[in-house]
């Protein structure tokens, strides 16, 4: 046996041992009954983890049409299963690839026995405002917790780059918003008022009196609404390219008011190439992000968009963003002047969805707020410029 073959055999034994001894015996998420997670270890072997009733079952080899597949080199996979690394960290750094359900792949860590570092994500489900909610939790400490809110058509996974930098000394929570990801999708109007009320209900269900809110795009708009309606529940607001009310391009408002989101009940086919193209356009430089991330994000989009409730929720939320009234005493820009919690606005100078020109309107409405335009940045700075963004956010949250 060659040295390389011997090393591969030893690593495979480590993985086999970790799967035999390192997995819990009870599957903690009843809603995943029958779902199958495949682990692929770069030419060394593959394994299928699935729920059988309430039990966790491991079988050698892949399965047809798995719900999620985790790809990694054998040594990385062994160390992940042995608790040496966080799966979220490995995914963000490109050492692990995911296809299919990102949420199911994230649940792998909760299946592992033994002590886990506080920066490891802990998937869980709670009921907030009567809505079954999926979220990730990491970190602990006495500092004010942080809630991360994702944007339109995304899931909590889009906020994961911000989780490790903050979870070292505080509790960080990353939910899938109602209508998206693994969270329930009721037939309602997905407007800012609804989401703001739901955020407070989520904090109540988690036993959190006050929290910092960090939101990207639609999640930023929701965070602002929480700050306006429930300022006593908010510490500070860090807003990544928030979806503020459009001041121009209002010509289609009468038409959009007539078009109902229930049209999403009809089956709709969207080319994968179109979705990939749109995702790349929201970056200033798409090559800053590993290609497997785009594949994983597209998989996650189609997994939700393929369901009737997922399409209706997406159309409803998008419709409400466009219809957000900018003018008058009850309009967004006049109400924004009354925002009480300290706020940090972060914009990308090459953002094609929420132009950085909105920064001057925010500065006029909120002279005390901090507004920063990142150069050569698109709509998702947490992915594109994390080394610039996250020190800025940590400094802002640490200020007295």
Buried (B, 14 or more C-beta within 10 A) or exposed (E): EEEEEEBBEEBBEBBBEBBEEBBEEEBBBEEBEEBBBBBBBBEBBBBBBBBEEEEBBBBEEBBEEBBBBBBBBBBBBBBBBBBEBBBBBBBBEEBBBBBBBBBBBBBBBBBBEEEBBBBBBBBBBBEBBEBBBBBBBBBBEEBBBBBBBBBBBBBBBBBBBBBBBBBBEBBBBBBBBBBBBBBBBBEBEBBBEBBBBBBBBBBEBBEBEBBBBBBBBBBBBBBBBBBBBBEEBBBBBBBBBBBBBBBEEBEEEEEEEEEEBEEBBEEEEEEEEEBBEBBBEBBBEBEBBBEBBBBBBBBBBEBBBEEBBBBBBBBBBBBBBBBBBBEEEEBBBBBBEEBEBBBBBBBBBBBEBBEBEBBEBBBEBBEEBBBBBBEEBBBBBBBBBBEBBBEBBBEBBEEE
